[in-house]
Amino acid sequence: MTKEAFHDFAHFHLSFFKYNIEMQSHKEGLIIHEDVNKELLVTLSVPRTDVVFLSNVHGHKRLTLCQRNPDTALIDIRCRFPQPGEYELEIYASKKPDYSVDVPEKPYDVILEYRVIVEGSAVDGVFEEFPSIYGDLASREHFLHYPLEYYFPEGEKVHFKVSAGTATEMAARHQGKRIQFHKRGDCFEGEVLIGEGVVLIMGLYYEKGFEHKGQKFRKVLKYNKPPKEAEVDLDDVISENL
């Protein structure tokens, strides 16, 4: 996409061109998504590996999951919608933080906006959000294989699988306990018996040049127990500031 074409597409932001991004799946600003019960997948091509991405729908992060696909090297932006209607999908990009220097992380630039019209009658069953994503999931080169749902019933044993990225260890924290994950191939895996309260997935990272500070676990994902209500209201989804 050239800068000349920018004027024909109001959904672009000038920062889009800074990262050498190409649109793959949807090249127009309006997306008609025909089935509210199916995920929408938007893909971008980014040759640079030092760029990380975030996304949200109507300002709510848990309606989207944005990851670099290790099989295709494309940026996959998966979206779920709680009901038919019109939505705004925003995509953000930033240069990957340099963890070898002790400086604040760079803010994300909004690069692209889509208007999405979602069709269908109603969501079948209980609407499932994505997990809450922390910036370290992408900047530490992780890929979440599963689970891809935010809520779990109490008493369920849930299996987690996350690509290792740059982590030397990974673990879950739930009800004040740390559950260590085990390395299998290029992924960390572990099981958590779900009780009351949130489940945090954390990684341990070796920071070259900062050995004197020691290693510490950093949060990459957050899950929660099911709500008491049968359905999740879009107005009750709490977004986290970028």
Protein Blocks (a to p, Z undefined) as FASTA:
>chain_A
ZZklmmmmmkbcfklmmnopacfklmcfbdcdfbfkbccddddddfbfkbccdddeehia
klpccdddfklopacdddddfbgcdddddddddddddfkbccdddddddfbdcddddedj
bdehjadddddddfklmmnopacfbdcbfbdcehiacdddddfklafbdcddeehiacdd
ddehjbccddddddedddddddddddehilmnopadddfbdcddddfbfbdcfklpccdd
ZZ
